[in-house]
Amino acid sequence: MDMNGEKIERAAESIPASLRPKVSFVVTDIAKVELPPGAYDVAILSHSL
Amino acid sequence: MVHALRRIYRSLRPEGVLLDLHPQPEHAGVEVWLGGRVERLGHVEQEEDIRDILEARARLDLVEGDGWYLTERRRFFDLLSHFPSAEEWLEYQAREGYTGVVSDELLASANRLLAAGGGEFVVREPIRASLLKRLPRPGSDDPRPGFGALPGK
């Protein structure tokens, strides 16, 4: 997830084919997006604070 | 930020973890690597970034202090970004919307060193990585462990 659409587009284009079925990219604001409760094992914030 | 951390808290499983990586509140170093030598030329001026990082850390500390998360582990390392020239680093900065700047003297030194070719313009950014455990909430209305009343409510 990133608010910057260009970065998401670049990431989606550069991801290895083997990972495409496992990874999705979303342009959004973490403070606004609806996330399913209790769904994830790990959340990673990278340069996002 | 606090709102985002609370959203993440709800989306994590009770035993889930949050991995946070962000720069230390320090100026990134600038180096030229050339022929096995490392020339430390100075640093990137990042006053605005440093202020933002300190404010964000204060918010993270607040959320942790309120009992949402507990830092389990912390590591520090340098993130090295390599560019074939100072010009390419400037273009990268502009493209990514980064605000750090370097002095004209530093750029001139880098260009002089890299003029012969074969060298690299390297930015050394100190990073803090923290592993935060999602804390369970006692006194829950929800019987599932960790799904209790949210802190601050």
N, CA and C atoms of all chains as a GROMACS GRO file, in nm:
protein
  606
    1MET      N    1   0.084  -0.119   0.000
    1MET     CA    2   0.000   0.000   0.000
    1MET      C    3   0.088   0.124   0.000
    2ASP      N    4   0.051   0.219  -0.082
    2ASP     CA    5   0.122   0.346  -0.082
    2ASP      C    6   0.026   0.451  -0.137
    3MET      N    7   0.042   0.571  -0.088
    3MET     CA    8  -0.043   0.679  -0.138
    3MET      C    9   0.002   0.728  -0.276
    4ASN      N   10   0.126   0.694  -0.313
    4ASN     CA   11   0.183   0.742  -0.438
    4ASN      C   12   0.157   0.641  -0.550
    5GLY      N   13   0.070   0.677  -0.642
    5GLY     CA   14   0.032   0.587  -0.750
    5GLY      C   15   0.146   0.550  -0.841
    6GLU      N   16   0.240   0.644  -0.863
    6GLU     CA   17   0.354   0.615  -0.951
    6GLU      C   18   0.443   0.507  -0.890
    7LYS      N   19   0.463   0.516  -0.758
    7LYS     CA   20   0.547   0.415  -0.692
    7LYS      C   21   0.481   0.277  -0.698
    8ILE      N   22   0.351   0.275  -0.679
    8ILE     CA   23   0.280   0.147  -0.686
    8ILE      C   24   0.288   0.090  -0.826
    9GLU      N   25   0.276   0.176  -0.926
    9GLU     CA   26   0.283   0.131  -1.064
    9GLU      C   27   0.421   0.071  -1.094
   10ARG      N   28   0.526   0.140  -1.048
   10ARG     CA   29   0.662   0.090  -1.071
   10ARG      C   30   0.683  -0.043  -1.000
   11ALA      N   31   0.632  -0.053  -0.876
   11ALA     CA   32   0.648  -0.178  -0.801
   11ALA      C   33   0.576  -0.292  -0.871
   12ALA      N   34   0.455  -0.264  -0.919
   12ALA     CA   35   0.377  -0.369  -0.986
   12ALA      C   36   0.445  -0.415  -1.114
   13GLU      N   37   0.512  -0.321  -1.183
   13GLU     CA   38   0.579  -0.356  -1.308
   13GLU      C   39   0.708  -0.435  -1.284
   14SER      N   40   0.773  -0.409  -1.171
   14SER     CA   41   0.905  -0.468  -1.151
   14SER      C   42   0.903  -0.597  -1.069
   15ILE      N   43   0.788  -0.636  -1.021
   15ILE     CA   44   0.782  -0.756  -0.938
   15ILE      C   45   0.811  -0.881  -1.022
   16PRO      N   46   0.891  -0.976  -0.970
   16PRO     CA   47   0.918  -1.099  -1.046
   16PRO      C   48   0.790  -1.177  -1.074
   17ALA      N   49   0.786  -1.242  -1.187
   17ALA     CA   50   0.665  -1.315  -1.228
   17ALA      C   51   0.624  -1.420  -1.124
   18SER      N   52   0.724  -1.480  -1.060
   18SER     CA   53   0.693  -1.586  -0.963
   18SER      C   54   0.615  -1.533  -0.842
   19LEU      N   55   0.626  -1.404  -0.817
   19LEU     CA   56   0.557  -1.348  -0.700
   19LEU      C   57   0.421  -1.285  -0.734
   20ARG      N   58   0.395  -1.269  -0.863
   20ARG     CA   59   0.272  -1.199  -0.902
   20ARG      C   60   0.145  -1.261  -0.844
   21PRO      N   61   0.135  -1.396  -0.838
   21PRO     CA   62   0.011  -1.453  -0.781
   21PRO      C   63  -0.003  -1.428  -0.630
   22LYS      N   64   0.107  -1.391  -0.564
   22LYS     CA   65   0.104  -1.381  -0.419
   22LYS      C   66   0.098  -1.238  -0.368
   23VAL      N   67   0.124  -1.143  -0.455
   23VAL     CA   68   0.139  -1.004  -0.409
   23VAL      C   69   0.039  -0.914  -0.479
   24SER      N   70  -0.023  -0.827  -0.404
   24SER     CA   71  -0.110  -0.727  -0.465
   24SER      C   72  -0.067  -0.588  -0.420
   25PHE      N   73  -0.095  -0.489  -0.502
   25PHE     CA   74  -0.056  -0.352  -0.474
   25PHE      C   75  -0.180  -0.264  -0.471
   26VAL      N   76  -0.182  -0.171  -0.376
   26VAL     CA   77  -0.299  -0.085  -0.362
   26VAL      C   78  -0.254   0.059  -0.339
   27VAL      N   79  -0.314   0.151  -0.413
   27VAL     CA   80  -0.292   0.293  -0.388
   27VAL      C   81  -0.396   0.336  -0.286
   28THR      N   82  -0.350   0.366  -0.167
   28THR     CA   83  -0.445   0.402  -0.062
   28THR      C   84  -0.373   0.470   0.054
   29ASP      N   85  -0.449   0.518   0.148
   29ASP     CA   86  -0.399   0.580   0.270
   29ASP      C   87  -0.430   0.483   0.384
   30ILE      N   88  -0.328   0.438   0.454
   30ILE     CA   89  -0.348   0.341   0.560
   30ILE      C   90  -0.443   0.395   0.668
   31ALA      N   91  -0.448   0.526   0.680
   31ALA     CA   92  -0.537   0.584   0.782
   31ALA      C   93  -0.683   0.581   0.739
   32LYS      N   94  -0.708   0.546   0.611
   32LYS     CA   95  -0.847   0.546   0.562
   32LYS      C   96  -0.896   0.411   0.512
   33VAL      N   97  -0.802   0.326   0.473
   33VAL     CA   98  -0.841   0.199   0.410
   33VAL      C   99  -0.911   0.108   0.511
   34GLU      N  100  -1.007   0.032   0.461
   34GLU     CA  101  -1.075  -0.067   0.545
   34GLU      C  102  -0.999  -0.198   0.540
   35LEU      N  103  -0.953  -0.244   0.654
   35LEU     CA  104  -0.879  -0.370   0.661
   35LEU      C  105  -0.962  -0.471   0.737
   36PRO      N  106  -0.957  -0.597   0.696
   36PRO     CA  107  -1.034  -0.699   0.770
   36PRO      C  108  -0.974  -0.718   0.910
   37PRO      N  109  -1.058  -0.731   1.012
   37PRO     CA  110  -1.005  -0.746   1.148
   37PRO      C  111  -0.940  -0.881   1.170
   38GLY      N  112  -0.830  -0.880   1.244
   38GLY     CA  113  -0.765  -1.004   1.283
   38GLY      C  114  -0.721  -1.091   1.168
   39ALA      N  115  -0.681  -1.031   1.056
   39ALA     CA  116  -0.655  -1.108   0.936
   39ALA      C  117  -0.507  -1.134   0.909
   40TYR      N  118  -0.420  -1.055   0.966
   40TYR     CA  119  -0.279  -1.060   0.923
   40TYR      C  120  -0.186  -1.101   1.037
   41ASP      N  121  -0.079  -1.172   0.997
   41ASP     CA  122   0.024  -1.211   1.093
   41ASP      C  123   0.127  -1.099   1.114
   42VAL      N  124   0.157  -1.030   1.004
   42VAL     CA  125   0.263  -0.930   1.008
   42VAL      C  126   0.221  -0.806   0.929
   43ALA      N  127   0.245  -0.692   0.986
   43ALA     CA  128   0.230  -0.567   0.911
   43ALA      C  129   0.367  -0.500   0.906
   44ILE      N  130   0.404  -0.449   0.791
   44ILE     CA  131   0.535  -0.387   0.776
   44ILE      C  132   0.516  -0.241   0.734
   45LEU      N  133   0.575  -0.153   0.813
   45LEU     CA  134   0.578  -0.012   0.778
   45LEU      C  135   0.721   0.021   0.738
   46SER      N  136   0.743   0.059   0.614
   46SER     CA  137   0.877   0.094   0.569
   46SER      C  138   0.880   0.241   0.529
   47HIS      N  139   0.953   0.320   0.603
   47HIS     CA  140   0.960   0.465   0.578
   47HIS      C  141   0.820   0.524   0.572
   48SER      N  142   0.730   0.473   0.657
   48SER     CA  143   0.590   0.516   0.650
   48SER      C  144   0.546   0.600   0.768
   49LEU      N  145   0.631   0.610   0.871
   49LEU     CA  146   0.590   0.689   0.987
   49LEU      C  147   0.570   0.834   0.949
   50MET      N  148  -0.116   0.917   1.208
   50MET     CA  149  -0.023   0.810   1.245
   50MET      C  150  -0.080   0.721   1.354
   51VAL      N  151  -0.130   0.783   1.461
   51VAL     CA  152  -0.191   0.705   1.569
   51VAL      C  153  -0.310   0.628   1.515
   52HIS      N  154  -0.388   0.695   1.430
   52HIS     CA  155  -0.505   0.633   1.370
   52HIS      C  156  -0.463   0.512   1.287
   53ALA      N  157  -0.356   0.528   1.210
   53ALA     CA  158  -0.307   0.418   1.126
   53ALA      C  159  -0.261   0.301   1.212
   54LEU      N  160  -0.191   0.330   1.320
   54LEU     CA  161  -0.142   0.223   1.407
   54LEU      C  162  -0.258   0.149   1.473
   55ARG      N  163  -0.366   0.220   1.501
   55ARG     CA  164  -0.484   0.153   1.559
   55ARG      C  165  -0.553   0.065   1.454
   56ARG      N  166  -0.556   0.112   1.330
   56ARG     CA  167  -0.615   0.031   1.223
   56ARG      C  168  -0.535  -0.096   1.204
   57ILE      N  169  -0.403  -0.080   1.205
   57ILE     CA  170  -0.316  -0.198   1.189
   57ILE      C  171  -0.338  -0.293   1.306
   58TYR      N  172  -0.350  -0.237   1.426
   58TYR     CA  173  -0.373  -0.320   1.545
   58TYR      C  174  -0.496  -0.409   1.524
   59ARG      N  175  -0.603  -0.350   1.478
   59ARG     CA  176  -0.727  -0.427   1.457
   59ARG      C  177  -0.711  -0.532   1.349
   60SER      N  178  -0.628  -0.502   1.248
   60SER     CA  179  -0.615  -0.596   1.135
   60SER      C  180  -0.521  -0.712   1.166
   61LEU      N  181  -0.440  -0.699   1.271
   61LEU     CA  182  -0.348  -0.807   1.306
   61LEU      C  183  -0.417  -0.916   1.387
   62ARG      N  184  -0.367  -1.038   1.369
   62ARG     CA  185  -0.412  -1.146   1.456
   62ARG      C  186  -0.362  -1.116   1.597
   63PRO      N  187  -0.422  -1.180   1.698
   63PRO     CA  188  -0.380  -1.153   1.836
   63PRO      C  189  -0.230  -1.172   1.858
   64GLU      N  190  -0.172  -1.268   1.788
   64GLU     CA  191  -0.028  -1.293   1.806
   64GLU      C  192   0.054  -1.222   1.698
   65GLY      N  193  -0.008  -1.131   1.627
   65GLY     CA  194   0.058  -1.064   1.514
   65GLY      C  195   0.165  -0.965   1.557
   66VAL      N  196   0.247  -0.928   1.461
   66VAL     CA  197   0.354  -0.833   1.489
   66VAL      C  198   0.356  -0.721   1.385
   67LEU      N  199   0.412  -0.610   1.428
   67LEU     CA  200   0.430  -0.495   1.340
   67LEU      C  201   0.580  -0.472   1.325
   68LEU      N  202   0.627  -0.471   1.201
   68LEU     CA  203   0.769  -0.441   1.175
   68LEU      C  204   0.777  -0.300   1.119
   69ASP      N  205   0.847  -0.215   1.191
   69ASP     CA  206   0.859  -0.076   1.148
   69ASP      C  207   1.004  -0.044   1.115
   70LEU      N  208   1.025   0.007   0.994
   70LEU     CA  209   1.158   0.052   0.954
   70LEU      C  210   1.150   0.199   0.916
   71HIS      N  211   1.232   0.279   0.977
   71HIS     CA  212   1.238   0.419   0.936
   71HIS      C  213   1.375   0.477   0.970
   72PRO      N  214   1.412   0.585   0.907
   72PRO     CA  215   1.546   0.641   0.928
   72PRO      C  216   1.565   0.693   1.071
   73GLN      N  217   1.689   0.687   1.115
   73GLN     CA  218   1.724   0.754   1.239
   73GLN      C  219   1.713   0.906   1.217
   74PRO      N  220   1.686   0.981   1.324
   74PRO     CA  221   1.679   1.128   1.307
   74PRO      C  222   1.819   1.188   1.294
   75GLU      N  223   1.886   1.152   1.187
   75GLU     CA  224   2.023   1.199   1.161
   75GLU      C  225   2.036   1.233   1.013
   76HIS      N  226   2.133   1.313   0.981
   76HIS     CA  227   2.160   1.341   0.840
   76HIS      C  228   2.227   1.220   0.776
   77ALA      N  229   2.181   1.184   0.657
   77ALA     CA  230   2.245   1.074   0.583
   77ALA      C  231   2.384   1.117   0.536
   78GLY      N  232   2.478   1.024   0.540
   78GLY     CA  233   2.613   1.056   0.495
   78GLY      C  234   2.626   1.042   0.344
   79VAL      N  235   2.717   1.118   0.287
   79VAL     CA  236   2.743   1.110   0.143
   79VAL      C  237   2.888   1.067   0.122
   80GLU      N  238   2.907   0.966   0.039
   80GLU     CA  239   3.041   0.912   0.014
   80GLU      C  240   3.062   0.894  -0.136
   81VAL      N  241   3.186   0.891  -0.175
   81VAL     CA  242   3.221   0.846  -0.310
   81VAL      C  243   3.309   0.723  -0.295
   82TRP      N  244   3.267   0.616  -0.362
   82TRP     CA  245   3.346   0.491  -0.362
   82TRP      C  246   3.420   0.487  -0.495
   83LEU      N  247   3.550   0.474  -0.484
   83LEU     CA  248   3.630   0.480  -0.606
   83LEU      C  249   3.756   0.396  -0.588
   84GLY      N  250   3.770   0.297  -0.672
   84GLY     CA  251   3.892   0.217  -0.671
   84GLY      C  252   3.926   0.157  -0.536
   85GLY      N  253   3.825   0.111  -0.463
   85GLY     CA  254   3.851   0.049  -0.334
   85GLY      C  255   3.863   0.149  -0.219
   86ARG      N  256   3.858   0.275  -0.249
   86ARG     CA  257   3.863   0.379  -0.145
   86ARG      C  258   3.724   0.434  -0.120
   87VAL      N  259   3.702   0.482   0.004
   87VAL     CA  260   3.577   0.548   0.038
   87VAL      C  261   3.609   0.690   0.084
   88GLU      N  262   3.558   0.788   0.010
   88GLU     CA  263   3.577   0.929   0.048
   88GLU      C  264   3.448   0.979   0.110
   89ARG      N  265   3.453   1.014   0.238
   89ARG     CA  266   3.335   1.070   0.305
   89ARG      C  267   3.332   1.221   0.281
   90LEU      N  268   3.230   1.263   0.207
   90LEU     CA  269   3.229   1.403   0.162
   90LEU      C  270   3.144   1.494   0.249
   91GLY      N  271   3.054   1.440   0.326
   91GLY     CA  272   2.967   1.526   0.407
   91GLY      C  273   2.833   1.458   0.429
   92HIS      N  274   2.726   1.537   0.435
   92HIS     CA  275   2.596   1.478   0.463
   92HIS      C  276   2.486   1.552   0.388
   93VAL      N  277   2.370   1.489   0.386
   93VAL     CA  278   2.250   1.549   0.326
   93VAL      C  279   2.180   1.631   0.434
   94GLU      N  280   2.149   1.755   0.402
   94GLU     CA  281   2.075   1.840   0.497
   94GLU      C  282   1.928   1.797   0.496
   95GLN      N  283   1.878   1.751   0.612
   95GLN     CA  284   1.743   1.694   0.618
   95GLN      C  285   1.668   1.743   0.742
   96GLU      N  286   1.678   1.871   0.770
   96GLU     CA  287   1.617   1.923   0.894
   96GLU      C  288   1.468   1.889   0.902
   97GLU      N  289   1.398   1.906   0.791
   97GLU     CA  290   1.253   1.880   0.790
   97GLU      C  291   1.224   1.732   0.816
   98ASP      N  292   1.303   1.644   0.751
   98ASP     CA  293   1.284   1.500   0.771
   98ASP      C  294   1.311   1.461   0.916
   99ILE      N  295   1.416   1.517   0.973
   99ILE     CA  296   1.453   1.484   1.111
   99ILE      C  297   1.342   1.526   1.207
  100ARG      N  298   1.286   1.643   1.182
  100ARG     CA  299   1.175   1.691   1.267
  100ARG      C  300   1.055   1.596   1.254
  101ASP      N  301   1.025   1.553   1.131
  101ASP     CA  302   0.912   1.462   1.108
  101ASP      C  303   0.935   1.328   1.178
  102ILE      N  304   1.058   1.279   1.171
  102ILE     CA  305   1.089   1.150   1.234
  102ILE      C  306   1.072   1.158   1.384
  103LEU      N  307   1.121   1.266   1.443
  103LEU     CA  308   1.108   1.280   1.588
  103LEU      C  309   0.961   1.289   1.630
  104GLU      N  310   0.882   1.360   1.551
  104GLU     CA  311   0.738   1.370   1.582
  104GLU      C  312   0.670   1.234   1.568
  105ALA      N  313   0.707   1.160   1.463
  105ALA     CA  314   0.647   1.028   1.441
  105ALA      C  315   0.685   0.932   1.552
  106ARG      N  316   0.809   0.940   1.597
  106ARG     CA  317   0.851   0.853   1.707
  106ARG      C  318   0.774   0.884   1.834
  107ALA      N  319   0.749   1.011   1.856
  107ALA     CA  320   0.674   1.048   1.976
  107ALA      C  321   0.534   0.988   1.970
  108ARG      N  322   0.473   0.986   1.850
  108ARG     CA  323   0.340   0.926   1.836
  108ARG      C  324   0.346   0.775   1.853
  109LEU      N  325   0.451   0.714   1.800
  109LEU     CA  326   0.467   0.569   1.817
  109LEU      C  327   0.486   0.535   1.965
  110ASP      N  328   0.566   0.614   2.035
  110ASP     CA  329   0.588   0.592   2.178
  110ASP      C  330   0.456   0.607   2.255
  111LEU      N  331   0.373   0.701   2.211
  111LEU     CA  332   0.244   0.724   2.277
  111LEU      C  333   0.155   0.600   2.264
  112VAL      N  334   0.148   0.546   2.143
  112VAL     CA  335   0.065   0.428   2.118
  112VAL      C  336   0.118   0.308   2.197
  113GLU      N  337   0.250   0.295   2.201
  113GLU     CA  338   0.309   0.184   2.277
  113GLU      C  339   0.285   0.207   2.427
  114GLY      N  340   0.299   0.329   2.471
  114GLY     CA  341   0.275   0.361   2.612
  114GLY      C  342   0.131   0.335   2.654
  115ASP      N  343   0.038   0.346   2.559
  115ASP     CA  344  -0.103   0.320   2.588
  115ASP      C  345  -0.135   0.171   2.588
  116GLY      N  346  -0.034   0.088   2.557
  116GLY     CA  347  -0.053  -0.056   2.570
  116GLY      C  348  -0.101  -0.127   2.445
  117TRP      N  349  -0.086  -0.065   2.328
  117TRP     CA  350  -0.128  -0.132   2.205
  117TRP      C  351  -0.022  -0.231   2.156
  118TYR      N  352   0.102  -0.191   2.170
  118TYR     CA  353   0.214  -0.272   2.120
  118TYR      C  354   0.326  -0.272   2.224
  119LEU      N  355   0.415  -0.371   2.210
  119LEU     CA  356   0.536  -0.374   2.292
  119LEU      C  357   0.655  -0.403   2.200
  120THR      N  358   0.757  -0.318   2.207
  120THR     CA  359   0.876  -0.343   2.125
  120THR      C  360   0.950  -0.466   2.177
  121GLU      N  361   0.962  -0.566   2.091
  121GLU     CA  362   1.031  -0.689   2.131
  121GLU      C  363   1.178  -0.686   2.094
  122ARG      N  364   1.208  -0.633   1.978
  122ARG     CA  365   1.346  -0.629   1.932
  122ARG      C  366   1.370  -0.502   1.853
  123ARG      N  367   1.494  -0.459   1.855
  123ARG     CA  368   1.528  -0.339   1.777
  123ARG      C  369   1.669  -0.358   1.720
  124ARG      N  370   1.684  -0.323   1.593
  124ARG     CA  371   1.815  -0.332   1.528
  124ARG      C  372   1.842  -0.202   1.452
  125PHE      N  373   1.970  -0.174   1.437
  125PHE     CA  374   2.011  -0.054   1.363
  125PHE      C  375   2.106  -0.098   1.252
  126PHE      N  376   2.089  -0.038   1.135
  126PHE     CA  377   2.178  -0.069   1.024
  126PHE      C  378   2.182   0.050   0.929
  127ASP      N  379   2.281   0.049   0.840
  127ASP     CA  380   2.290   0.155   0.740
  127ASP      C  381   2.233   0.106   0.608
  128LEU      N  382   2.145   0.183   0.549
  128LEU     CA  383   2.092   0.155   0.417
  128LEU      C  384   2.177   0.233   0.316
  129LEU      N  385   2.245   0.161   0.227
  129LEU     CA  386   2.333   0.226   0.130
  129LEU      C  387   2.264   0.232  -0.006
  130SER      N  388   2.253   0.352  -0.060
  130SER     CA  389   2.195   0.371  -0.194
  130SER      C  390   2.308   0.412  -0.289
  131HIS      N  391   2.323   0.337  -0.397
  131HIS     CA  392   2.435   0.359  -0.490
  131HIS      C  393   2.385   0.424  -0.618
  132PHE      N  394   2.459   0.525  -0.662
  132PHE     CA  395   2.426   0.594  -0.787
  132PHE      C  396   2.555   0.611  -0.868
  133PRO      N  397   2.544   0.605  -1.001
  133PRO     CA  398   2.665   0.622  -1.083
  133PRO      C  399   2.718   0.765  -1.082
  134SER      N  400   2.634   0.861  -1.041
  134SER     CA  401   2.680   1.001  -1.039
  134SER      C  402   2.594   1.080  -0.941
  135ALA      N  403   2.645   1.196  -0.904
  135ALA     CA  404   2.567   1.285  -0.817
  135ALA      C  405   2.441   1.332  -0.890
  136GLU      N  406   2.454   1.350  -1.020
  136GLU     CA  407   2.340   1.395  -1.100
  136GLU      C  408   2.224   1.294  -1.093
  137GLU      N  409   2.260   1.166  -1.099
  137GLU     CA  410   2.155   1.063  -1.093
  137GLU      C  411   2.090   1.059  -0.955
  138TRP      N  412   2.169   1.088  -0.851
  138TRP     CA  413   2.109   1.096  -0.718
  138TRP      C  414   2.012   1.214  -0.710
  139LEU      N  415   2.051   1.328  -0.768
  139LEU     CA  416   1.963   1.446  -0.768
  139LEU      C  417   1.832   1.416  -0.842
  140GLU      N  418   1.844   1.346  -0.955
  140GLU     CA  419   1.724   1.310  -1.031
  140GLU      C  420   1.635   1.216  -0.949
  141TYR      N  421   1.698   1.122  -0.879
  141TYR     CA  422   1.623   1.029  -0.794
  141TYR      C  423   1.550   1.106  -0.683
  142GLN      N  424   1.620   1.200  -0.622
  142GLN     CA  425   1.560   1.281  -0.516
  142GLN      C  426   1.436   1.354  -0.567
  143ALA      N  427   1.450   1.413  -0.686
  143ALA     CA  428   1.339   1.489  -0.743
  143ALA      C  429   1.222   1.397  -0.777
  144ARG      N  430   1.254   1.281  -0.834
  144ARG     CA  431   1.150   1.186  -0.877
  144ARG      C  432   1.070   1.134  -0.757
  145GLU      N  433   1.140   1.108  -0.647
  145GLU     CA  434   1.076   1.051  -0.530
  145GLU      C  435   1.016   1.157  -0.438
  146GLY      N  436   1.043   1.282  -0.467
  146GLY     CA  437   0.987   1.390  -0.385
  146GLY      C  438   1.062   1.412  -0.254
  147TYR      N  439   1.188   1.367  -0.246
  147TYR     CA  440   1.266   1.386  -0.124
  147TYR      C  441   1.318   1.529  -0.118
  148THR      N  442   1.332   1.578   0.004
  148THR     CA  443   1.363   1.720   0.020
  148THR      C  444   1.507   1.746   0.064
  149GLY      N  445   1.584   1.642   0.095
  149GLY     CA  446   1.720   1.662   0.142
  149GLY      C  447   1.807   1.727   0.035
  150VAL      N  448   1.899   1.811   0.078
  150VAL     CA  449   1.988   1.879  -0.016
  150VAL      C  450   2.133   1.864   0.031
  151VAL      N  451   2.224   1.879  -0.062
  151VAL     CA  452   2.367   1.880  -0.027
  151VAL      C  453   2.426   2.012  -0.077
  152SER      N  454   2.538   2.048  -0.020
  152SER     CA  455   2.600   2.176  -0.055
  152SER      C  456   2.660   2.169  -0.196
  153ASP      N  457   2.677   2.286  -0.256
  153ASP     CA  458   2.741   2.294  -0.388
  153ASP      C  459   2.885   2.242  -0.380
  154GLU      N  460   2.950   2.268  -0.266
  154GLU     CA  461   3.089   2.222  -0.250
  154GLU      C  462   3.096   2.069  -0.252
  155LEU      N  463   3.000   2.008  -0.184
  155LEU     CA  464   2.998   1.861  -0.181
  155LEU      C  465   2.975   1.806  -0.322
  156LEU      N  466   2.880   1.865  -0.392
  156LEU     CA  467   2.852   1.818  -0.529
  156LEU      C  468   2.975   1.835  -0.618
  157ALA      N  469   3.044   1.948  -0.603
  157ALA     CA  470   3.163   1.973  -0.684
  157ALA      C  471   3.271   1.869  -0.654
  158SER      N  472   3.289   1.838  -0.526
  158SER     CA  473   3.389   1.737  -0.488
  158SER      C  474   3.353   1.601  -0.546
  159ALA      N  475   3.224   1.565  -0.537
  159ALA     CA  476   3.180   1.436  -0.589
  159ALA      C  477   3.202   1.430  -0.740
  160ASN      N  478   3.164   1.535  -0.809
  160ASN     CA  479   3.179   1.536  -0.955
  160ASN      C  480   3.326   1.527  -0.996
  161ARG      N  481   3.412   1.593  -0.919
  161ARG     CA  482   3.556   1.589  -0.950
  161ARG      C  483   3.609   1.446  -0.933
  162LEU      N  484   3.570   1.383  -0.820
  162LEU     CA  485   3.618   1.247  -0.794
  162LEU      C  486   3.564   1.145  -0.895
  163LEU      N  487   3.439   1.168  -0.938
  163LEU     CA  488   3.374   1.070  -1.025
  163LEU      C  489   3.398   1.097  -1.174
  164ALA      N  490   3.468   1.206  -1.204
  164ALA     CA  491   3.485   1.247  -1.345
  164ALA      C  492   3.558   1.141  -1.427
  165ALA      N  493   3.649   1.069  -1.363
  165ALA     CA  494   3.728   0.970  -1.437
  165ALA      C  495   3.648   0.844  -1.469
  166GLY      N  496   3.530   0.829  -1.403
  166GLY     CA  497   3.447   0.711  -1.426
  166GLY      C  498   3.484   0.597  -1.334
  167GLY      N  499   3.390   0.500  -1.324
  167GLY     CA  500   3.417   0.381  -1.246
  167GLY      C  501   3.384   0.393  -1.099
  168GLY      N  502   3.347   0.512  -1.054
  168GLY     CA  503   3.316   0.529  -0.913
  168GLY      C  504   3.166   0.530  -0.887
  169GLU      N  505   3.130   0.543  -0.760
  169GLU     CA  506   2.989   0.547  -0.723
  169GLU      C  507   2.964   0.659  -0.622
  170PHE      N  508   2.849   0.720  -0.634
  170PHE     CA  509   2.800   0.819  -0.538
  170PHE      C  510   2.709   0.741  -0.442
  171VAL      N  511   2.744   0.738  -0.315
  171VAL     CA  512   2.674   0.652  -0.219
  171VAL      C  513   2.616   0.736  -0.105
  172VAL      N  514   2.490   0.713  -0.078
  172VAL     CA  515   2.424   0.780   0.035
  172VAL      C  516   2.402   0.676   0.145
  173ARG      N  517   2.451   0.707   0.265
  173ARG     CA  518   2.445   0.613   0.378
  173ARG      C  519   2.340   0.664   0.477
  174GLU      N  520   2.228   0.591   0.484
  174GLU     CA  521   2.116   0.634   0.568
  174GLU      C  522   2.101   0.540   0.688
  175PRO      N  523   2.119   0.589   0.810
  175PRO     CA  524   2.101   0.503   0.927
  175PRO      C  525   1.954   0.472   0.950
  176ILE      N  526   1.924   0.344   0.970
  176ILE     CA  527   1.786   0.297   0.982
  176ILE      C  528   1.764   0.230   1.118
  177ARG      N  529   1.646   0.249   1.174
  177ARG     CA  530   1.606   0.175   1.294
  177ARG      C  531   1.495   0.079   1.255
  178ALA      N  532   1.514  -0.048   1.286
  178ALA     CA  533   1.410  -0.149   1.261
  178ALA      C  534   1.358  -0.199   1.396
  179SER      N  535   1.227  -0.195   1.413
  179SER     CA  536   1.167  -0.237   1.540
  179SER      C  537   1.062  -0.344   1.514
  180LEU      N  538   1.066  -0.448   1.595
  180LEU     CA  539   0.963  -0.551   1.591
  180LEU      C  540   0.871  -0.529   1.710
  181LEU      N  541   0.746  -0.495   1.681
  181LEU     CA  542   0.650  -0.466   1.787
  181LEU      C  543   0.544  -0.575   1.793
  182LYS      N  544   0.526  -0.626   1.912
  182LYS     CA  545   0.426  -0.730   1.933
  182LYS      C  546   0.291  -0.666   1.964
  183ARG      N  547   0.188  -0.718   1.900
  183ARG     CA  548   0.052  -0.670   1.931
  183ARG      C  549   0.014  -0.724   2.069
  184LEU      N  550  -0.021  -0.636   2.160
  184LEU     CA  551  -0.052  -0.679   2.296
  184LEU      C  552  -0.199  -0.722   2.308
  185PRO      N  553  -0.224  -0.825   2.384
  185PRO     CA  554  -0.364  -0.863   2.408
  185PRO      C  555  -0.431  -0.762   2.499
  186ARG      N  556  -0.560  -0.752   2.485
  186ARG     CA  557  -0.634  -0.657   2.568
  186ARG      C  558  -0.718  -0.732   2.670
  187PRO      N  559  -0.686  -0.721   2.798
  187PRO     CA  560  -0.767  -0.786   2.901
  187PRO      C  561  -0.902  -0.719   2.916
  188GLY      N  562  -0.996  -0.787   2.975
  188GLY     CA  563  -1.130  -0.729   2.999
  188GLY      C  564  -1.211  -0.716   2.873
  189SER      N  565  -1.195  -0.815   2.784
  189SER     CA  566  -1.258  -0.806   2.654
  189SER      C  567  -1.406  -0.844   2.657
  190ASP      N  568  -1.483  -0.780   2.568
  190ASP     CA  569  -1.619  -0.827   2.542
  190ASP      C  570  -1.616  -0.943   2.443
  191ASP      N  571  -1.510  -0.943   2.362
  191ASP     CA  572  -1.491  -1.048   2.262
  191ASP      C  573  -1.412  -1.160   2.327
  192PRO      N  574  -1.464  -1.283   2.326
  192PRO     CA  575  -1.395  -1.392   2.396
  192PRO      C  576  -1.265  -1.434   2.331
  193ARG      N  577  -1.243  -1.397   2.205
  193ARG     CA  578  -1.118  -1.439   2.141
  193ARG      C  579  -1.001  -1.365   2.203
  194PRO      N  580  -0.891  -1.436   2.232
  194PRO     CA  581  -0.775  -1.371   2.292
  194PRO      C  582  -0.725  -1.257   2.204
  195GLY      N  583  -0.698  -1.144   2.266
  195GLY     CA  584  -0.640  -1.033   2.190
  195GLY      C  585  -0.741  -0.947   2.119
  196PHE      N  586  -0.868  -0.981   2.125
  196PHE     CA  587  -0.969  -0.903   2.053
  196PHE      C  588  -1.055  -0.820   2.148
  197GLY      N  589  -1.000  -0.788   2.263
  197GLY     CA  590  -1.078  -0.719   2.364
  197GLY      C  591  -1.100  -0.573   2.332
  198ALA      N  592  -1.152  -0.503   2.434
  198ALA     CA  593  -1.176  -0.360   2.418
  198ALA      C  594  -1.046  -0.291   2.379
  199LEU      N  595  -1.054  -0.202   2.284
  199LEU     CA  596  -0.933  -0.138   2.235
  199LEU      C  597  -0.882  -0.037   2.337
  200PRO      N  598  -0.750  -0.021   2.345
  200PRO     CA  599  -0.695   0.076   2.438
  200PRO      C  600  -0.750   0.214   2.409
  201GLY      N  601  -0.769   0.290   2.513
  201GLY     CA  602  -0.817   0.427   2.497
  201GLY      C  603  -0.966   0.436   2.480
  202LYS      N  604  -1.034   0.321   2.482
  202LYS     CA  605  -1.180   0.325   2.464
  202LYS      C  606  -1.247   0.303   2.597
   0.00000   0.00000   0.00000
